[in-house]
Amino acid sequence: MELPMVYLARHGETAWSRSGQHTGLTDIPLSTEGERNAALLADRLEHIPFRKVLASPLIRAVRTCELAGFGAVAEIDRDLVEWDYGDYEGQTTQQIRAGRPDWRLFRDGCPGGESLDQVGERADRVIARVRATEGNVLLFSSGHFLRVFAARWLGLAPDAGRFFMLLTASLSALGYEHDLDEPVIRFWDDTNRCPSTPHKVVQ
């Protein structure tokens, strides 16, 4: 039996992702470069059969989904929105640490925003929906949420997301080894943006 996989597509570049500003619920569009790289996802995903496609309602994820060729079939899932950074929205890590030198997102969360546990609870709800689907699933979301999602997929605490870096317009895949009780990472943070190069799944 072929085991299903869940593919994770991080949205393309925005002005704030380029500058390093924390972008939670601010609905900022893709940059020109972000649109170009998001469109390249189409070549890499078009031959994979998906039973379900889910996207964050934020425009950067919705537009990435459209450019990748799945706008007509995607369902909007509000649990896929990025971490709510509260008082730290729009700030860079350097700016935050100017007033709080020891701050770590995955340890401390954000005042006025979501706690790490709340993000983990959202990830768990999406995982439950994914695992109830018979077949491959494709998710379009944002970096920090997808990192927490990966940690929870593996049965790790949400703060383990700190180990999983993700670049914009990257593609990752989670799946299983021998059966549905053995969740694994199949590949991670793949930013191969040359559509003529075949995509290889790490076995």
C-alpha positions as CSV (number, residue, x, y, z in Angstrom):
1,M,0.0,0.0,0.0
2,E,1.3,3.4,-0.9
3,L,1.3,5.7,2.1
4,P,-0.1,9.2,1.8
5,M,2.0,12.3,2.1
6,V,1.3,15.9,3.2
7,Y,3.1,18.6,1.2
8,L,3.9,21.9,2.8
9,A,4.3,25.0,0.6
10,R,5.5,28.1,2.3
11,H,4.2,31.3,0.6
12,G,6.5,33.3,-1.6
13,E,8.6,36.3,-0.6
14,T,6.9,39.5,0.7
15,A,8.5,42.8,1.5
16,W,8.4,41.9,5.2
17,S,9.9,38.4,4.8
18,R,12.7,40.0,2.8
19,S,13.4,42.6,5.5
20,G,13.0,40.0,8.4
21,Q,9.9,41.6,9.9
22,H,7.6,39.3,11.8
23,T,4.5,39.0,9.6
24,G,1.6,37.3,11.5
25,L,-1.9,38.4,10.6
26,T,-0.9,41.5,8.6
27,D,-2.3,40.7,5.1
28,I,0.7,41.7,3.0
29,P,1.0,40.7,-0.7
30,L,3.8,38.8,-2.5
31,S,6.7,40.8,-3.9
32,T,7.5,40.5,-7.6
33,E,10.2,37.9,-6.7
34,G,7.7,36.1,-4.5
35,E,5.2,35.8,-7.4
36,R,7.9,34.5,-9.7
37,N,9.1,31.8,-7.2
38,A,5.6,30.8,-6.2
39,A,4.7,30.2,-9.9
40,L,7.6,27.8,-10.1
41,L,5.9,25.5,-7.6
42,A,3.4,24.7,-10.3
43,D,5.9,22.6,-12.3
44,R,6.9,20.7,-9.3
45,L,3.4,19.9,-8.0
46,E,1.3,19.4,-11.2
47,H,1.9,15.6,-11.5
48,I,1.2,14.8,-7.8
49,P,-2.4,13.6,-7.2
50,F,-3.9,15.5,-4.2
51,R,-7.1,14.5,-2.5
52,K,-7.3,17.8,-0.7
53,V,-5.7,21.2,-0.9
54,L,-5.9,23.6,2.0
55,A,-4.7,27.3,2.2
56,S,-4.4,29.9,4.8
57,P,-6.8,32.8,4.2
58,L,-4.0,35.4,4.2
59,I,-3.3,36.8,0.7
60,R,0.3,35.7,0.6
61,A,-0.7,32.1,1.0
62,V,-3.8,32.3,-1.3
63,R,-1.8,34.0,-4.1
64,T,1.0,31.4,-3.8
65,C,-1.7,28.7,-4.0
66,E,-3.2,30.3,-7.1
67,L,0.2,30.7,-8.8
68,A,1.0,27.1,-8.1
69,G,-2.2,26.1,-10.0
70,F,-4.5,25.1,-7.1
71,G,-6.6,28.2,-6.7
72,A,-9.7,26.5,-8.1
73,V,-9.7,23.5,-5.8
74,A,-8.2,24.8,-2.6
75,E,-10.3,25.1,0.6
76,I,-9.6,28.0,3.0
77,D,-8.6,26.8,6.5
78,R,-8.3,29.5,9.1
79,D,-6.2,27.2,11.3
80,L,-3.4,27.6,8.7
81,V,-2.8,31.3,9.4
82,E,0.6,32.4,10.7
83,W,1.4,32.8,14.4
84,D,-0.2,35.9,15.8
85,Y,2.8,38.0,16.9
86,G,0.8,40.5,18.9
87,D,2.9,43.4,20.1
88,Y,5.9,42.2,18.0
89,E,4.0,42.3,14.6
90,G,6.1,44.1,12.0
91,Q,9.3,44.0,14.1
92,T,12.5,42.3,13.3
93,T,14.2,40.0,15.8
94,Q,17.0,42.6,16.2
95,Q,14.4,45.3,17.1
96,I,12.7,43.0,19.6
97,R,15.9,42.0,21.3
98,A,16.9,45.7,21.7
99,G,14.4,45.7,24.5
100,R,14.4,42.1,25.4
101,P,17.9,40.7,24.7
102,D,17.1,37.0,25.6
103,W,13.9,36.7,23.6
104,R,13.3,33.5,21.8
105,L,10.1,33.1,19.8
106,F,9.7,29.3,20.4
107,R,10.3,29.7,24.1
108,D,8.7,33.0,25.0
109,G,5.9,33.6,22.4
110,C,4.7,37.1,21.9
111,P,2.9,39.5,24.3
112,G,-0.5,40.4,23.0
113,G,-0.4,37.5,20.6
114,E,-0.6,33.7,20.5
115,S,1.2,31.4,22.9
116,L,3.2,28.5,21.5
117,D,0.6,26.1,22.8
118,Q,-2.2,27.9,21.0
119,V,-0.3,27.6,17.7
120,G,0.3,23.9,18.5
121,E,-3.4,23.4,19.1
122,R,-4.2,24.8,15.6
123,A,-1.6,22.6,14.1
124,D,-3.1,19.5,15.8
125,R,-6.5,20.4,14.4
126,V,-5.1,20.6,10.8
127,I,-3.2,17.3,11.4
128,A,-6.4,15.6,12.4
129,R,-8.1,16.8,9.2
130,V,-5.1,15.7,7.1
131,R,-5.0,12.2,8.7
132,A,-8.7,11.7,8.1
133,T,-8.1,12.2,4.4
134,E,-7.4,9.2,2.3
135,G,-4.7,10.4,-0.1
136,N,-2.1,13.2,-0.4
137,V,-2.8,16.6,1.0
138,L,-1.2,20.0,0.0
139,L,-1.0,22.9,2.5
140,F,-0.2,26.5,1.7
141,S,0.8,28.5,4.8
142,S,3.5,30.5,6.5
143,G,6.9,29.7,8.0
144,H,6.5,29.5,11.7
145,F,3.1,27.8,11.6
146,L,4.5,25.1,9.3
147,R,7.5,24.6,11.5
148,V,5.2,23.9,14.5
149,F,3.0,21.7,12.2
150,A,6.1,19.6,11.4
151,A,7.0,19.2,15.1
152,R,3.5,18.1,16.0
153,W,3.3,15.7,13.0
154,L,6.3,13.9,14.5
155,G,4.7,13.9,17.9
156,L,7.2,16.4,19.3
157,A,6.4,19.4,21.5
158,P,5.5,22.6,19.6
159,D,8.8,24.2,20.5
160,A,10.7,21.7,18.5
161,G,9.6,23.8,15.5
162,R,12.7,25.9,16.2
163,F,14.8,23.2,14.6
164,F,13.1,23.3,11.2
165,M,14.1,26.3,9.1
166,L,11.9,27.2,6.1
167,L,12.6,29.6,3.3
168,T,10.0,31.4,1.2
169,A,8.4,29.4,-1.7
170,S,10.0,26.2,-0.3
171,L,8.4,22.8,-0.6
172,S,8.5,20.1,2.1
173,A,6.8,16.8,2.6
174,L,5.8,14.7,5.6
175,G,4.7,11.2,5.5
176,Y,5.2,7.8,7.1
177,E,7.8,5.1,7.0
178,H,6.3,1.6,7.3
179,D,2.7,2.4,8.5
180,L,0.5,5.2,9.8
181,D,2.0,4.9,13.3
182,E,5.5,6.0,12.0
183,P,5.3,9.7,10.9
184,V,8.5,11.0,9.3
185,I,9.9,13.9,7.3
186,R,10.3,12.8,3.7
187,F,12.1,16.0,2.6
188,W,12.4,19.5,3.9
189,D,12.9,23.2,2.8
190,D,13.5,22.3,-0.8
191,T,14.0,25.5,-2.8
192,N,15.0,23.9,-6.1
193,R,13.6,26.5,-8.4
194,C,14.7,25.1,-11.7
195,P,11.5,23.5,-13.2
196,S,13.6,21.4,-15.6
197,T,15.2,19.5,-12.7
198,P,13.1,16.6,-11.5
199,H,12.1,16.7,-7.9
200,K,13.5,13.8,-5.9
201,V,11.9,12.4,-2.8
202,V,14.3,11.3,-0.1
203,Q,13.7,7.7,0.8
